[in-house]
């Protein structure tokens, strides 16, 4: 009896841990979770279905208005319709020498279905990312086909526990020192030169080997002829 009770308690505790951990991690998130400041990146909004009796049919992602992105391009997803909303900027931005007066503030995917026990990723190419911030918060709204709406809009505060419905967060990191286009071009040129040198060396080695084998073949052939002649003379 005691053993059975202990086993039941352990199983119950394990099940509780699994349920709680599933609830904590099964939320809308950004993948990958970080990108380089001031650059462009392709991010995915990962949406798991948390319900076992309903399917997700819509995702709405709100972009931070205080960190406007002038380039937001969603990737087509079969079965889903995407809608992009833009708003005028209070202060125009200059991008690549051109003045930009509006930016994307909301992207909505609808018409598709994420069934129970599955997830869907919604890829978006974004830029130019802020160079004066450490993160971007995207507030998301997930809608199910039973009219249930889950708002992933709570911001996680430093030093505090993660809220029940945390908003997706993209961490912004500084670019690595020396990681510029010219440096990459120099590395590519050096690699090409090195590869060419290896190819030439390999070609030279192969040519030398072929010549040596050719000479060896001739020598062996002459030896065979001489042996044949000698055998005939003996036989005579």
SERO-4910 file (N, C-alpha, C, O; in steps of 0.05 Angstrom, whole numbers):
BEGIN
 pado doro    nc1    nc2    nc3   cac1   cac2   cac3    cc1    cc2    cc3    oc1    oc2    oc3
  Unk    A     17    -24      0      0      0      0     17     25      0     12     44    -15
  Unk    A     38     25     17     55     48     19     69     53     -8     71     76    -17
  Unk    A     79     31    -20     93     33    -46     74     45    -67     83     61    -83
  Unk    A     49     35    -68     30     44    -88     24     74    -84     23     89   -104
  Unk    A     21     83    -59     16    111    -53     39    129    -62     35    150    -74
  Unk    A     63    119    -56     87    134    -64     89    137    -94     95    158   -105
  Unk    A     84    114   -108     85    114   -138     64    133   -149     70    148   -168
  Unk    A     40    133   -138     18    150   -147     26    179   -143     21    196   -161
  Unk    A     37    186   -120     45    213   -114     67    223   -133     66    246   -142
  Unk    A     86    205   -139    107    212   -157     97    217   -185    104    236   -199
  Unk    A     79    200   -194     67    203   -220     51    229   -222     52    243   -242
  Unk    A     36    235   -201     20    259   -200     38    284   -202     32    303   -216
  Unk    A     60    283   -186     78    306   -186     91    309   -214     94    332   -223
  Unk    A     99    287   -226    111    289   -253     92    300   -273     99    316   -290
  Unk    A     67    291   -271     46    301   -290     42    330   -286     38    345   -306
  Unk    A     42    339   -261     38    368   -256     60    384   -267     56    405   -279
  Unk    A     85    374   -264    108    389   -275    106    391   -306    112    412   -317
  Unk    A     98    369   -319     95    369   -348     74    389   -357     78    403   -376
  Unk    A     51    389   -343     30    407   -350     39    436   -347     34    453   -364
  Unk    A     52    442   -324     61    470   -319     82    478   -339     81    501   -348
  Unk    A    101    460   -345    122    467   -364    111    472   -391    120    489   -406
  Unk    A     91    455   -399     78    458   -425     65    485   -427     66    498   -448
  Unk    A     51    493   -405     37    519   -405     57    542   -407     51    562   -420
  Unk    A     80    539   -394    100    560   -394    113    564   -420    119    587   -428
  Unk    A    117    543   -435    133    545   -460    116    546   -485    126    554   -506
  Unk    A     90    538   -483     73    537   -507     60    564   -512     36    567   -509
  Unk    A     77    584   -519     66    610   -526     78    620   -552     97    610   -562
  Unk    A     66    641   -562     75    653   -587    103    665   -582    106    680   -562
  Unk    A    122    659   -599    149    669   -595    162    677   -621    151    672   -643
  Unk    A    186    690   -620    201    697   -643    225    678   -646    239    674   -627
  Unk    A    228    667   -670    251    649   -675    266    659   -700    253    664   -720
  Unk    A    293    662   -699    309    660   -675    303    684   -656    290    703   -664
  Unk    A    312    682   -632    305    702   -612    322    727   -612    318    744   -595
  Unk    A    342    729   -630    359    752   -631    367    759   -659    366    743   -677
  Unk    A    374    785   -663    383    795   -689    402    818   -685    403    829   -663
  Unk    A    417    825   -705    438    846   -703    425    873   -705    408    878   -722
  Unk    A    434    891   -688    424    919   -688    430    932   -715    452    928   -726
  Unk    A    411    948   -725    416    964   -749    417    948   -774    423    959   -795
  Unk    A    410    922   -773    411    905   -797    384    896   -806    363    906   -797
  Unk    A    385    876   -824    360    864   -834    361    834   -826    382    822   -823
  Unk    A    337    823   -821    336    795   -812    310    782   -821    290    796   -826
  Unk    A    310    756   -822    286    740   -827    279    727   -801    294    710   -791
  Unk    A    256    733   -790    247    722   -765    221    706   -769    207    710   -789
  Unk    A    215    688   -751    191    671   -753    175    675   -727    186    673   -705
  Unk    A    149    680   -730    131    680   -707    121    651   -705    105    642   -721
  Unk    A    130    638   -684    123    610   -679     97    608   -662     97    619   -640
  Unk    A     77    596   -673     51    595   -660     43    566   -655     35    552   -674
  Unk    A     44    556   -630     35    529   -624      5    530   -617     -5    551   -608
  Unk    A     -9    508   -622    -37    506   -614    -38    495   -586    -30    472   -581
  Unk    A    -48    510   -567    -49    502   -539    -74    487   -532    -77    476   -509
  Unk    A    -93    485   -550   -119    473   -543   -121    445   -557   -110    440   -578
  Unk    A   -135    427   -544   -139    400   -555   -167    397   -567   -173    375   -577
  Unk    A   -183    418   -567   -210    417   -578   -216    440   -597   -240    445   -603
  Unk    A   -196    454   -606   -200    477   -624   -175    482   -640   -153    474   -632
  Unk    A   -178    494   -663   -155    501   -681   -151    531   -682   -170    546   -681
  Unk    A   -126    539   -685   -119    567   -688   -125    575   -717   -116    561   -736
  Unk    A   -139    597   -721   -147    605   -748   -137    633   -755   -140    642   -778
  Unk    A   -125    647   -736   -115    674   -742    -94    683   -722    -94    676   -699
  Unk    A    -74    697   -733    -53    709   -717    -50    738   -725    -47    745   -749
  Unk    A    -50    755   -705    -46    784   -710    -22    793   -694    -20    789   -670
  Unk    A     -3    804   -708     22    814   -696     24    844   -699     23    855   -721
  Unk    A     26    858   -676     28    887   -676     58    895   -673     71    886   -654
  Unk    A     67    911   -691     95    921   -691     97    946   -674     79    963   -675
  Unk    A    118    949   -659    121    973   -641    122    999   -657    139   1002   -675
  Unk    A    104   1017   -651    103   1042   -666    127   1061   -659    133   1078   -675
  Unk    A    139   1057   -636    162   1074   -629    188   1063   -640    209   1075   -637
  Unk    A    187   1040   -654    210   1029   -668    201   1021   -696    201    998   -703
  Unk    A    195   1041   -713    184   1035   -739    203   1020   -758    227   1027   -759
  Unk    A    192   1001   -772    208    986   -792    197    993   -819    173    990   -825
  Unk    A    215   1002   -837    206   1010   -863    203    987   -883    191    990   -904
  Unk    A    215    964   -876    214    941   -893    203    917   -877    216    907   -859
  Unk    A    179    908   -884    167    885   -872    154    868   -894    134    877   -906
  Unk    A    166    845   -900    157    828   -922    151    800   -913    169    784   -909
  Unk    A    125    793   -909    118    766   -901    122    746   -924    119    753   -948
  Unk    A    129    722   -917    132    700   -937    105    687   -941     90    682   -921
  Unk    A     98    680   -966     73    667   -971     72    640   -957     91    625   -958
  Unk    A     49    634   -945     45    608   -932     20    595   -944     -2    607   -943
  Unk    A     22    572   -957     -2    559   -969    -25    557   -950    -22    547   -927
  Unk    A    -49    566   -958    -73    564   -942    -78    588   -925    -99    590   -912
  Unk    A    -58    606   -923    -61    630   -906    -62    655   -923    -48    658   -943
  Unk    A    -78    675   -914    -80    701   -927    -67    721   -908    -73    722   -884
  Unk    A    -50    738   -919    -36    758   -902    -45    786   -909    -48    793   -932
  Unk    A    -49    802   -888    -57    830   -891    -37    847   -876    -31    842   -853
  Unk    A    -28    868   -890     -8    886   -878    -21    914   -874    -33    925   -893
  Unk    A    -18    925   -851    -29    952   -845     -5    971   -839     14    964   -825
  Unk    A     -7    995   -851     13   1015   -847      1   1040   -834    -22   1045   -837
  Unk    A     19   1055   -821     10   1080   -808     31   1102   -814     54   1096   -818
  Unk    A     21   1126   -816     39   1148   -821     56   1154   -797     48   1152   -774
  Unk    A     81   1161   -802    100   1167   -781     98   1196   -773     95   1214   -790
  Unk    A    101   1201   -747    101   1229   -737    126   1243   -747    126   1267   -752
  Unk    A    148   1227   -749    173   1238   -758    183   1221   -781    191   1198   -776
  Unk    A    184   1231   -806    193   1215   -828    222   1204   -824    238   1217   -811
  Unk    A    227   1181   -836    254   1169   -835    267   1171   -862    254   1172   -883
  Unk    A    294   1171   -861    309   1171   -886    323   1144   -888    340   1137   -872
  Unk    A    316   1129   -909    328   1102   -913    339   1101   -941    324   1105   -961
  Unk    A    365   1095   -943    379   1093   -969    375   1119   -986    371   1118  -1010
  Unk    A    375   1141   -972    373   1167   -986    345   1175   -993    341   1196  -1004
  Unk    A    325   1159   -985    297   1165   -991    282   1170   -966    287   1158   -945
  Unk    A    263   1189   -967    246   1195   -944    222   1177   -942    208   1173   -962
  Unk    A    219   1165   -919    196   1146   -914    177   1159   -894    185   1167   -872
  Unk    A    151   1160   -902    131   1173   -886    112   1154   -871     96   1162   -855
  Unk    A    115   1128   -877     98   1108   -863    113   1082   -858    133   1077   -870
  Unk    A    102   1067   -839    115   1042   -832     93   1021   -825     71   1029   -818
  Unk    A    100    996   -827     82    974   -820     77    973   -790     96    974   -774
  Unk    A     52    972   -783     45    971   -754     30    945   -747     28    939   -723
  Unk    A     20    930   -767      6    906   -761      7    887   -784      4    895   -807
  Unk    A     11    861   -778      9    840   -799    -10    818   -788     -7    809   -765
  Unk    A    -29    811   -804    -49    791   -796    -49    767   -816    -51    771   -840
  Unk    A    -48    743   -805    -51    719   -821    -78    706   -814    -84    703   -790
  Unk    A    -93    698   -834   -119    686   -829   -126    666   -851   -112    665   -872
  Unk    A   -147    651   -847   -157    633   -867   -145    605   -866   -156    586   -877
  Unk    A   -123    602   -851   -110    576   -849   -120    562   -823   -139    570   -811
  Unk    A   -106    541   -816   -113    526   -792    -89    512   -780    -74    498   -793
  Unk    A    -86    516   -753    -66    502   -738    -81    483   -720    -94    491   -701
  Unk    A    -80    457   -726    -95    438   -711    -83    431   -684    -60    437   -679
  Unk    A    -98    419   -666    -88    412   -639    -63    394   -642    -62    376   -659
  Unk    A    -44    400   -625    -19    384   -625      1    392   -646     21    379   -650
  Unk    A     -4    415   -660     14    424   -681     21    453   -678     10    467   -661
  Unk    A     40    462   -694     48    491   -693     53    500   -721     56    484   -740
  Unk    A     54    527   -724     59    539   -750     79    562   -747     77    577   -727
  Unk    A     97    565   -766    115    588   -766    108    607   -788    101    599   -810
  Unk    A    108    633   -781    101    654   -800    126    671   -805    132    689   -789
  Unk    A    140    666   -827    166    680   -833    161    709   -843    142    714   -859
  Unk    A    178    727   -834    177    755   -842    205    766   -845    222    763   -827
  Unk    A    210    780   -867    236    794   -870    232    822   -860    214    836   -869
  Unk    A    249    831   -841    245    857   -829    271    873   -829    293    862   -830
  Unk    A    268    900   -829    290    918   -827    281    946   -833    258    951   -840
  Unk    A    297    964   -830    323    963   -816    318    964   -786    303    981   -776
  Unk    A    330    944   -772    325    942   -743    338    965   -728    357    977   -737
  Unk    A    326    973   -705    337    995   -690    366    990   -681    374    967   -676
  Unk    A    381   1011   -681    409   1008   -671    413   1021   -644    436   1022   -634
  Unk    A    391   1031   -632    393   1045   -606    375   1031   -585    367   1044   -566
  Unk    A    369   1006   -589    353    991   -570    363    963   -567    378    953   -583
  Unk    A    356    950   -545    365    923   -539    344    901   -545    350    878   -545
  Unk    A    320    910   -552    299    890   -558    275    903   -572    272    928   -571
  Unk    A    259    887   -585    234    895   -596    212    877   -586    216    852   -585
  Unk    A    190    888   -578    167    873   -567    144    873   -588    135    894   -596
  Unk    A    136    849   -596    114    846   -615     90    835   -600     90    812   -591
  Unk    A     69    850   -598     45    841   -584     28    825   -604     21    835   -625
  Unk    A     22    800   -596      8    782   -615    -19    773   -603    -23    771   -579
  Unk    A    -38    769   -621    -65    760   -614    -72    734   -630    -72    735   -654
  Unk    A    -77    713   -615    -82    687   -627   -112    680   -624   -123    682   -603
  Unk    A   -125    674   -647   -154    668   -647   -159    639   -655   -147    629   -674
  Unk    A   -177    626   -641   -185    599   -646   -212    598   -660   -227    617   -660
  Unk    A   -218    574   -672   -243    572   -687   -268    569   -669   -290    568   -679
  Unk    A   -264    568   -642   -286    568   -624   -290    596   -612   -304    600   -592
  Unk    A   -278    616   -626   -280    645   -619   -264    652   -594   -267    675   -583
  Unk    A   -248    634   -584   -230    641   -562   -207    658   -572   -196    653   -593
  Unk    A   -200    679   -557   -179    697   -564   -158    698   -542   -165    703   -519
  Unk    A   -133    693   -548   -111    694   -529    -93    718   -536    -83    719   -558
  Unk    A    -89    736   -518    -73    760   -523    -45    757   -511    -42    758   -486
  Unk    A    -26    753   -528      2    751   -519     14    779   -520     29    787   -538
  Unk    A      8    795   -499     15    823   -499     29    833   -474     36    856   -472
  Unk    A     33    815   -455     45    823   -430     76    825   -432     89    805   -441
  Unk    A     87    847   -425    116    850   -426    130    840   -401    120    845   -379
  Unk    A    151    826   -405    166    815   -382    185    836   -371    201    849   -385
  Unk    A    182    841   -345    198    861   -331    223    849   -320    223    826   -311
  Unk    A    245    865   -320    271    856   -310    269    847   -281    258    862   -264
  Unk    A    278    823   -275    279    813   -248    253    800   -239    251    789   -217
  Unk    A    232    802   -256    206    790   -249    202    764   -264    215    758   -284
  Unk    A    183    748   -254    177    723   -267    162    728   -293    150    749   -297
  Unk    A    164    709   -311    151    712   -337    120    712   -333    109    696   -319
  Unk    A    107    732   -346     78    733   -343     63    710   -356     76    694   -370
  Unk    A     38    707   -351     23    685   -361     20    685   -392     22    664   -405
  Unk    A     17    709   -403     15    712   -432     36    731   -442     30    754   -449
  Unk    A     62    723   -443     83    741   -451     82    748   -480     75    731   -497
  Unk    A     90    772   -487     91    781   -514    117    771   -527    137    769   -513
  Unk    A    117    764   -553    141    756   -566    162    778   -565    156    801   -570
  Unk    A    187    770   -560    209    790   -557    232    782   -575    241    759   -576
  Unk    A    242    802   -590    266    798   -607    289    814   -594    288    838   -593
  Unk    A    309    799   -585    333    812   -573    350    824   -595    354    811   -616
  Unk    A    361    848   -591    378    861   -610    407    861   -599    412    871   -577
  Unk    A    425    851   -615    453    849   -606    471    865   -624    465    871   -647
  Unk    A    494    874   -612    513    890   -628    528    873   -648    532    849   -644
  Unk    A    534    885   -670    549    871   -692    577    865   -682    589    880   -666
  Unk    A    588    842   -691    615    834   -683    635    853   -696    632    861   -719
  Unk    A    656    859   -681    677    877   -691    690    865   -716    698    842   -716
  Unk    A    692    882   -736    705    874   -761    687    859   -780    696    850   -801
  Unk    A    662    854   -772    644    839   -789    630    858   -809    606    863   -807
  Unk    A    646    868   -828    635    886   -848    637    873   -876    651    852   -879
  Unk    A    625    885   -895    624    874   -922    652    872   -934    658    852   -947
  Unk    A    668    893   -930    695    893   -942    712    870   -931    727    856   -945
  Unk    A    709    866   -905    724    845   -892    716    818   -903    732    800   -908
  Unk    A    690    814   -906    680    789   -917    690    785   -945    696    762   -953
  Unk    A    691    807   -961    700    805   -989    729    796   -989    737    780  -1006
  Unk    A    746    808   -971    774    801   -970    777    772   -963    794    758   -974
  Unk    A    761    762   -943    763    734   -935    755    716   -958    767    695   -962
  Unk    A    735    724   -974    726    708   -996    747    706  -1017    752    685  -1029
  Unk    A    760    730  -1023    781    730  -1043    805    713  -1034    816    698  -1050
  Unk    A    812    715  -1009    835    699   -999    828    669  -1000    845    653  -1008
  Unk    A    803    662   -994    795    634   -995    796    624  -1024    804    602  -1029
  Unk    A    787    641  -1043    788    633  -1071    816    630  -1081    822    611  -1095
  Unk    A    834    648  -1072    862    646  -1080    875    621  -1069    890    606  -1082
  Unk    A    868    615  -1043    879    591  -1030    869    566  -1044    884    547  -1048
  Unk    A    843    566  -1051    832    543  -1065    845    539  -1092    850    516  -1100
  Unk    A    850    562  -1106    863    560  -1132    891    548  -1129    899    532  -1146
  Unk    A    905    557  -1108    932    547  -1103    932    517  -1098    949    502  -1108
  Unk    A    912    508  -1082    910    479  -1077    903    464  -1102    914    442  -1107
  Unk    A    886    475  -1119    879    462  -1144    903    459  -1162    907    438  -1174
  Unk    A    919    481  -1164    942    480  -1181    962    460  -1171    974    445  -1186
  Unk    A    966    459  -1144    985    440  -1132    975    411  -1137    991    394  -1143
  Unk    A    949    407  -1133    938    381  -1138    941    372  -1167    947    349  -1173
  Unk    A    937    392  -1185    939    386  -1214    968    378  -1221    973    360  -1236
  Unk    A    987    394  -1209   1016    388  -1214   1023    361  -1203   1038    346  -1216
  Unk    A   1013    354  -1179   1019    328  -1167   1008    306  -1183   1021    285  -1187
  Unk    A    983    310  -1193    970    289  -1209    986    285  -1235    989    262  -1244
  Unk    A    996    307  -1248   1011    305  -1273   1037    290  -1268   1044    273  -1284
  Unk    A   1051    296  -1247   1076    283  -1240   1071    253  -1235   1087    236  -1245
  Unk    A   1050    247  -1221   1044    219  -1215   1038    204  -1240   1046    181  -1244
  Unk    A   1023    217  -1258   1016    203  -1284   1041    197  -1300   1043    176  -1312
  Unk    A   1059    217  -1301   1084    212  -1316   1100    189  -1304   1111    172  -1319
  Unk    A   1102    189  -1278   1118    168  -1264   1106    141  -1270   1120    121  -1276
  Unk    A   1079    139  -1269   1066    114  -1275   1070    106  -1304   1073     82  -1310
  Unk    A   1070    125  -1322   1075    119  -1350   1103    108  -1355   1106     88  -1369
  Unk    A   1123    120  -1342   1150    111  -1345   1153     82  -1333   1166     65  -1345
  Unk    A   1140     78  -1310   1141     52  -1298   1128     31  -1315   1138      8  -1317
  Unk    A   1106     39  -1329   1093     20  -1347   1111     12  -1370   1112    -11  -1378
  Unk    A   1125     32  -1381   1143     27  -1403   1165      8  -1395   1172    -11  -1409
  Unk    A   1177     13  -1372   1199     -4  -1361   1189    -32  -1358   1202    -51  -1366
  Unk    A   1165    -35  -1346   1154    -62  -1341   1149    -76  -1368   1153   -100  -1371
  Unk    A   1139    -60  -1387   1134    -72  -1413   1159    -82  -1427   1159   -104  -1438
  Unk    A   1180    -66  -1426   1206    -74  -1438   1217    -98  -1424   1228   -116  -1437
  Unk    A   1213    -99  -1398   1223   -122  -1383   1208   -147  -1392   1220   -169  -1394
  Unk    A   1182   -145  -1397   1167   -168  -1406   1175   -177  -1433   1177   -201  -1438
  Unk    A   1181   -158  -1451   1191   -166  -1478   1217   -180  -1476   1221   -201  -1489
  Unk    A   1236   -170  -1460   1262   -182  -1457   1259   -210  -1446   1273   -229  -1454
  Unk    A   1241   -213  -1426   1237   -240  -1414   1226   -259  -1435   1234   -283  -1435
  Unk    A   1208   -250  -1452   1197   -267  -1472   1218   -276  -1493   1218   -299  -1500
  Unk    A   1235   -257  -1501   1256   -264  -1520   1275   -285  -1508   1282   -304  -1521
  Unk    A   1282   -280  -1483   1300   -299  -1469   1288   -327  -1467   1302   -347  -1470
  Unk    A   1262   -328  -1462   1249   -354  -1459   1249   -369  -1486   1253   -393  -1486
  Unk    A   1244   -354  -1507   1244   -367  -1534   1272   -378  -1541   1275   -400  -1552
  Unk    A   1293   -363  -1534   1320   -373  -1540   1326   -398  -1525   1338   -417  -1535
  Unk    A   1318   -399  -1500   1322   -423  -1483   1308   -447  -1495   1318   -469  -1497
  Unk    A   1283   -441  -1503   1267   -463  -1515   1280   -474  -1540   1279   -498  -1545
  Unk    A   1292   -456  -1556   1306   -465  -1581   1330   -482  -1574   1344   -491  -1592
***
